[in-house]
Amino acid sequence: MTQNESQRAARYALAVLTFINLFNYLDRWVVAAVVESIKRSELHLSDTQLGFVGTGFIIVYTLTSPLFGRLGDRRARPPLIAIGVAIWSIATAMAGFARGFVSLFSARSAVGVGEAAYGTIAPALLADFFPLERRGRVFAVFFAAIPVGSAAGYVLGGVVDQHFGWRAAFWIAGTPGLLLSALALMVKDPPRGLHDPAAGRVTAPKKWLDAYRDLLRNPPYILAVVGYGAYTFALGGLAFWMPAFLERVRGMPRSEATVTFGVIALGTGIVGTFAGGWLGDLFLPRSRQAYLWVSGISTLAAAPITYVAISDPRRSVFLTAIVIAEVLIFMSTGPVNSAIVNAVAPGERATALGLSVFVMHFLGDIPSPPLIGSLSDASSLDRGLLIVPAAIVMAGLIWTFAAWRGQRASA
């Protein structure tokens, strides 16, 4: 493959995988836009059950991610991604046929199988297309699909729910799956470690237990992932419950609440994700810990503003606070994922991402939606959400400590 062909293949991979990632998060968060409609429907679900509907997907996603991570380090990656996309899209559409808690929980849980293949393999594949000094910006583009897709899920879910009902929202969200799966098959699969220094090139694959033991003995990797768990706890709780918070606590009409938060998530996610990736790459020549410094500092700055967004009833104040907090929170997305893939050898990246998905969701958005829902059932939704700023502080402290530790070790 010539240099021009290699560059075209890299650009195509980034474009296609980012586009698929958009639908990844659209399908994941369309459920949040229709929570209130499901609650008031013939299914008669409680807030705790609704929290577990969101968590069911994450449980399966978490448990299957290490499996797909190992497969991603040993097998051809585009076919695995294509299979995953098809599975999650079909499962999304099936949620529209739910007749009770069990069937809705099962359909949303099945989405996790497909998305586990994508979430662990796609970032590792992208890392092999681009050199280290460009990965912050590359991952900023890729992970900008998180707010765009999430916002699209909120807006699509809200609009379709209003006009055609919540079931149609799932059917429409799952429809593009087969086309996306075909696009994934056309992505090239470059050699692992293609753009890494010779010392970091791929060696013979390790046994499962040896690979995981090495990851658990890697402090920079562990600190980045544990901090990501606290971060995901906060982000998952906000993403799932904020539209309901705006409707119940702040008195917004349902359609306005979902569209408002969707638009905020879209704008702040794009700005924050690109700003974080750009800053990480900008300061990387000065500090090898630049990605963690950006993640830690921006997250710590977001914590008090998130508290204001939840606790202040004045519309102008809480909306402004949500915007600022979301920008700061999303600034971590690209840098922390760059830190994770750069902390391990190229031949272990999908495995490392699989384990990181397991840890961050087990600590993060598996417990947060049902925990906030339980606190809401026991007290009120605004009080339940106050656990979120504490999780943001924890994430910021862990990442800042990891950056300080790494910089001190390299001094």
C-alpha positions in Angstrom: 0.0 0.0 0.0 1.5 3.4 -1.0 1.6 6.3 1.4 -1.3 8.1 -0.4 -3.4 4.9 -0.2 -2.5 4.5 3.4 -3.6 8.0 4.2 -6.9 7.5 2.3 -7.5 4.3 4.2 -6.9 6.1 7.5 -9.3 8.9 6.6 -11.9 6.5 5.4 -11.6 4.5 8.6 -11.9 7.6 10.8 -14.9 8.8 8.9 -16.8 5.5 8.9 -16.0 4.5 12.5 -16.9 8.0 13.7 -20.2 7.8 11.8 -20.9 4.4 13.3 -20.0 5.7 16.7 -22.7 8.3 16.3 -25.3 5.7 15.8 -23.8 3.7 18.6 -24.7 6.5 21.0 -28.0 7.3 19.3 -29.2 3.8 19.9 -27.8 3.8 23.4 -29.5 7.0 24.6 -32.8 7.1 22.7 -34.2 5.3 25.7 -33.5 8.3 27.9 -35.7 10.5 25.7 -38.7 8.2 26.2 -38.3 7.4 29.9 -41.3 9.4 31.0 -43.5 8.0 28.2 -42.6 4.4 29.1 -43.2 5.2 32.8 -46.8 6.4 32.0 -47.5 3.7 29.4 -49.2 0.3 29.9 -45.9 -1.1 31.1 -46.2 0.7 34.5 -42.5 0.8 35.4 -41.1 2.4 38.5 -38.1 4.7 38.5 -35.9 1.9 39.9 -37.0 -0.4 37.0 -36.4 2.3 34.5 -32.9 2.7 35.9 -32.3 -1.0 35.5 -33.5 -0.8 31.9 -30.6 1.6 31.3 -28.3 -0.6 33.3 -29.2 -3.9 31.6 -27.4 -2.9 28.4 -24.4 -1.8 30.4 -24.2 -5.1 32.3 -24.0 -7.2 29.2 -21.8 -4.7 27.5 -19.4 -4.8 30.4 -19.4 -8.6 30.7 -18.7 -9.2 27.0 -16.2 -6.5 26.4 -13.2 -8.5 27.7 -14.1 -11.3 25.3 -14.3 -9.0 22.3 -11.1 -7.2 23.4 -9.2 -10.5 23.2 -10.7 -11.4 19.9 -9.8 -7.9 18.6 -6.1 -8.5 19.4 -6.2 -11.9 17.6 -8.7 -11.8 14.7 -9.5 -9.6 11.8 -11.2 -6.5 13.2 -13.6 -5.1 10.6 -15.7 -8.3 10.4 -16.0 -8.3 14.2 -17.2 -4.7 14.1 -19.7 -5.4 11.4 -21.2 -8.3 13.3 -21.5 -6.1 16.4 -23.2 -3.3 14.6 -25.8 -5.6 13.1 -26.5 -7.2 16.5 -27.0 -3.9 18.4 -29.2 -2.4 15.6 -31.6 -5.4 15.6 -31.8 -5.4 19.4 -32.6 -1.7 19.4 -35.6 -2.2 17.1 -36.8 -5.2 19.2 -37.2 -2.9 22.2 -40.1 -1.3 20.4 -42.0 -4.6 20.8 -41.6 -4.9 24.6 -44.6 -5.9 26.6 -43.2 -5.5 30.1 -40.1 -4.9 32.2 -38.5 -8.3 31.4 -38.8 -8.0 27.6 -37.7 -4.4 27.6 -34.7 -5.2 29.9 -33.8 -8.2 27.7 -33.9 -6.2 24.4 -31.8 -3.3 25.8 -29.4 -5.9 27.3 -28.9 -7.5 23.9 -27.8 -4.1 22.6 -24.7 -4.5 24.8 -23.4 -7.5 23.0 -23.1 -5.7 19.7 -21.8 -2.5 21.2 -19.1 -4.4 23.2 -17.6 -5.5 19.9 -17.5 -2.0 18.7 -16.4 -0.1 21.8 -13.3 -2.3 22.4 -12.1 -2.8 18.8 -12.7 0.4 17.0 -10.4 2.7 19.1 -7.6 0.1 18.9 -8.1 -0.1 15.2 -7.9 3.7 14.8 -4.7 3.8 17.0 -3.0 1.7 14.3 -3.9 4.1 11.5 -2.3 7.2 13.2 0.9 8.1 15.0 1.0 8.9 18.7 1.3 12.7 18.3 -2.0 12.8 16.3 -4.1 10.5 18.4 -5.5 13.2 20.7 -7.1 14.9 17.8 -8.1 11.7 16.1 -9.9 10.5 19.2 -11.4 13.9 19.6 -13.1 13.4 16.2 -14.1 9.8 17.0 -15.4 10.6 20.5 -17.2 13.8 19.3 -19.7 11.3 18.0 -20.7 10.6 21.7 -22.4 14.0 22.3 -23.6 14.2 18.7 -25.1 10.7 18.8 -26.5 11.1 22.3 -28.1 14.4 21.3 -29.5 12.8 18.2 -30.9 10.1 20.4 -32.6 12.6 22.7 -33.9 14.7 19.9 -35.0 11.7 17.7 -36.6 10.0 20.6 -38.4 13.1 21.8 -39.7 14.1 18.4 -40.8 10.6 17.4 -42.3 9.9 20.8 -44.4 13.0 20.6 -45.8 12.2 17.1 -45.7 8.4 16.9 -45.1 7.0 20.4 -42.1 5.6 22.2 -42.1 2.3 20.4 -41.6 3.9 17.0 -38.5 5.7 18.4 -36.8 2.3 18.9 -37.8 1.1 15.5 -36.5 4.1 13.7 -33.2 4.2 15.7 -32.4 0.6 14.9 -33.2 0.7 11.1 -29.8 1.9 9.7 -27.9 -1.1 11.2 -27.4 -3.2 8.0 -26.0 -0.3 6.0 -23.6 0.6 8.8 -22.5 -3.0 9.0 -21.7 -3.1 5.3 -19.6 0.1 5.7 -17.6 -1.4 8.5 -16.6 -4.4 6.3 -14.9 -1.9 3.8 -12.5 -0.6 6.5 -8.9 -1.8 6.1 -7.2 -3.7 8.9 -3.6 -2.2 9.2 -0.8 -4.1 11.0 -0.9 -3.7 14.7 1.6 -1.2 16.0 2.2 0.3 12.5 2.8 3.8 13.7 4.4 2.9 17.1 8.2 2.9 17.9 10.0 -0.3 17.3 10.1 -1.0 21.0 6.3 -1.0 21.1 5.7 -3.2 18.1 3.6 -6.3 18.4 5.1 -9.5 19.7 3.5 -12.9 19.9 0.0 -12.8 21.5 0.0 -13.5 25.2 -2.2 -16.0 27.0 -5.4 -14.5 28.4 -4.3 -14.6 32.1 -0.8 -13.3 31.3 -2.3 -10.3 29.3 -4.7 -9.4 32.1 -2.0 -9.8 34.8 0.3 -7.4 32.9 -2.5 -4.9 32.6 -3.3 -5.1 36.4 0.4 -4.5 37.0 0.4 -1.3 34.9 -0.3 1.6 37.3 -0.7 4.4 34.6 -3.3 2.2 32.9 -5.1 1.3 36.2 -5.3 4.9 37.4 -6.7 6.1 34.1 -9.3 3.4 34.0 -10.4 3.7 37.7 -10.8 7.5 37.1 -12.8 6.7 34.0 -15.1 4.6 36.2 -15.9 7.6 38.5 -16.3 9.8 35.4 -18.7 7.3 33.7 -20.7 7.1 36.9 -21.4 10.8 36.7 -21.8 11.0 33.0 -24.1 8.0 32.8 -26.3 9.3 35.6 -26.6 12.8 34.1 -27.3 11.4 30.6 -30.0 9.1 31.8 -31.8 11.3 34.3 -31.3 14.9 33.1 -34.3 15.0 30.7 -36.6 13.7 33.4 -35.0 16.2 35.9 -35.7 19.1 33.6 -39.3 18.0 33.2 -40.2 16.9 36.8 -38.1 19.3 38.9 -37.7 22.3 36.6 -41.2 22.1 35.1 -40.3 22.0 31.4 -42.7 20.3 29.0 -41.5 16.9 28.0 -40.6 17.7 24.4 -38.8 20.8 25.5 -36.8 19.0 28.1 -35.5 16.3 25.8 -34.7 18.7 22.9 -33.1 21.3 25.3 -30.8 18.7 26.8 -30.1 17.2 23.5 -29.1 20.5 22.0 -26.9 21.3 25.0 -25.2 17.9 24.9 -24.6 18.3 21.1 -23.0 21.8 21.3 -21.1 21.3 24.5 -19.9 17.8 23.5 -18.5 19.0 20.2 -16.8 22.0 21.8 -15.5 20.1 24.8 -14.3 17.0 23.0 -12.4 18.9 20.3 -10.9 21.4 22.9 -9.7 18.5 25.1 -8.1 16.6 22.2 -6.5 19.8 20.9 -5.1 20.8 24.3 -3.8 17.3 24.9 -1.8 17.2 21.6 -0.7 20.8 22.2 0.9 20.1 25.5 2.2 16.6 24.7 5.6 17.8 23.6 6.0 19.5 27.1 4.7 16.7 29.2 4.1 13.0 28.4 1.2 13.2 30.9 -0.6 16.0 29.0 -3.7 13.9 28.3 -4.1 13.1 32.0 -3.5 16.7 33.1 -6.2 18.0 30.7 -8.6 15.3 31.9 -8.0 15.8 35.6 -8.0 19.6 35.7 -11.1 20.0 33.4 -13.0 17.4 35.5 -12.2 19.1 38.8 -13.4 22.4 37.4 -16.7 20.8 36.3 -17.6 19.5 39.8 -18.8 22.7 41.5 -20.6 23.9 38.4 -22.5 20.6 38.1 -23.6 21.1 41.7 -25.0 24.6 40.8 -26.8 23.1 37.8 -28.6 20.6 40.0 -29.3 22.8 43.0 -30.2 26.3 41.7 -33.8 26.6 40.6 -33.3 29.8 38.5 -33.7 28.9 34.8 -30.9 31.2 33.5 -28.5 29.9 36.2 -29.1 26.1 35.9 -29.1 26.2 32.1 -25.9 28.2 32.0 -24.3 25.9 34.6 -25.3 22.8 32.6 -23.6 24.2 29.5 -20.4 25.1 31.2 -20.2 21.8 33.2 -20.9 19.7 30.1 -18.1 21.5 28.1 -15.6 20.8 30.9 -16.8 17.2 31.4 -16.5 16.4 27.7 -13.0 17.8 27.5 -11.8 14.6 29.2 -13.2 12.1 26.6 -10.5 12.2 23.9 -7.5 12.7 26.2 -8.3 9.9 28.7 -8.8 7.4 25.9 -5.5 8.5 24.3 -3.9 8.0 27.7 -5.3 4.4 27.9 -4.2 3.2 24.5 -0.8 4.9 24.9 -0.2 3.2 28.2 -0.1 -0.4 26.7 1.6 -2.2 23.9 -0.1 -2.2 20.4 -0.8 -5.9 20.5 -2.7 -5.5 23.8 -4.8 -2.4 23.0 -8.1 -4.1 22.3 -7.6 -6.3 25.4 -6.8 -3.2 27.5 -9.9 -1.4 26.1 -12.0 -4.5 26.9 -10.9 -4.5 30.5 -11.2 -0.8 30.8 -14.8 -1.0 29.5 -15.5 -3.7 32.1 -14.0 -1.7 35.0 -15.4 1.7 34.1 -18.9 0.5 33.6 -18.9 -1.8 36.6 -17.9 1.2 38.7 -19.7 3.7 36.6 -23.0 3.6 34.7 -24.1 0.1 35.9 -24.7 1.4 39.4 -25.5 5.1 38.8 -28.9 5.1 36.9 -30.6 2.6 39.3 -28.9 4.2 42.4 -30.1 7.7 41.4 -33.5 6.2 40.6 -33.7 4.5 44.1 -32.7 7.8 45.7 -35.4 9.5 43.7 -38.0 7.0 44.8 -36.9 7.5 48.4 -36.7 11.3 48.3 -36.6 13.3 45.1 -34.8 13.3 41.8 -32.9 16.5 42.4 -31.5 15.1 45.7 -30.7 11.8 44.0 -28.6 13.6 41.4 -26.5 15.3 44.0 -24.3 12.2 44.1 -23.0 13.2 40.6 -20.7 16.1 41.6 -19.0 13.9 44.2 -18.2 11.3 41.5 -16.8 14.1 39.3 -14.5 15.2 42.0 -13.2 11.7 42.5 -12.5 11.3 38.8 -10.6 14.5 38.7 -8.5 13.7 41.7 -7.5 10.3 40.4 -6.5 11.6 37.0 -4.6 14.5 38.4 -2.7 12.2 40.8 -2.0 9.8 37.8 -0.5 12.8 35.8 1.6 14.0 38.8 2.8 10.4 39.5 3.7 9.8 35.9 5.5 13.2 35.5 7.4 12.6 38.8 8.5 9.1 37.6 9.8 10.4 34.3 11.7 13.4 35.9 
